[in-house]
Amino acid sequence: MSFLAEFRATMVRSAVKRVSRTDIGKKAYLPDADQRAVMSYAGYEPEPFETGRTIPIRVAGTDAVLHTTYYPSIREGSGRDPEIRMGRGLLTWIREGERLWLGTDSKTVFALKEVTSQAVTADPDAVADAAENLMKFIDIRRLLQRARASMGPPGRRESSSVVFERNPAVREVARIRSGARCEMPGCAYKPFKKANGKLYIEVHHVQSLAQQGLDILENVAAICPNCHAMAHYAANKAELEKKLFDAVHAANLAKGYLNPVSP
């Protein structure tokens, strides 16, 4: 599922409008009737600009919050109803031509630019991260509604992906080198025995193959499941990568695995 689809499925109400030249020219975003309905559903109504009130709008999938005014602008002499505008924080975030989604879980207003969502969708891990970040700000009652609506087997979709060919000998030598111990410095992992009698340890490419890492002993570490997850997702993953490179290099030197071996 794309991040935009996750966003729409999570919101109780959502609406989209393309940012127009008028929005930018007037230095105020003019939400249409559907987006005003989203604001109303979240409990926000336009207030005179003079009050200085701002509304917090969360950027979906991030920790960012836009503080924007939401007010009626009187069109002197026009005889028409006041024009509803949004300014400040929101205006500095959008550009002409972008499709801007506003949505709510009934409490919080979220904003999503469709161009950003499309960029995120290109990376499945980025979609998962953005969706996880979105969910942590959603009201628990809405989360329960979505969770309880999930019934039966998941849907399926076809996808194409690149699968790298790996040398099984490299993986096995890494396992032997480690003795089924985690090669992440400082880890006290105690391996469990699998049904086939072997001790469980995972093998990780320190520099990923997708980032032009090589399938060689100097780039492969035997690590526990927890350290494996940290190596991929931890905030200090760059630091962990350096530690693993150094540890693997030292282990290979100690075992003599870097010297030419006769067949």
Buried (B, 14 or more C-beta within 10 A) or exposed (E): BBBBEBBBEBBBBBBBBEBEEEBBEBEBBBBEEEBBBBBEBBEBEBBEBEEEBBBEBBBBBEEEBBEBBBBBBEEEEEEEEEBBBBBBBBBEBBEEEBBBBBBBBBBBBBBBBBEBBEEBBEEEEBBBBBBEBBBEBBBEEBBEBBEEEEEEEEEEEEEEEEEEEEEEEBBEBBBEBBEBBBBBEEBEBEBEEEEEEEBEBBBBBBBBBEEEBEBEBBBBBBBBEEBBEBBEEEEEEEEBBEBBBEBBEEBBEEEEBEEEEEE
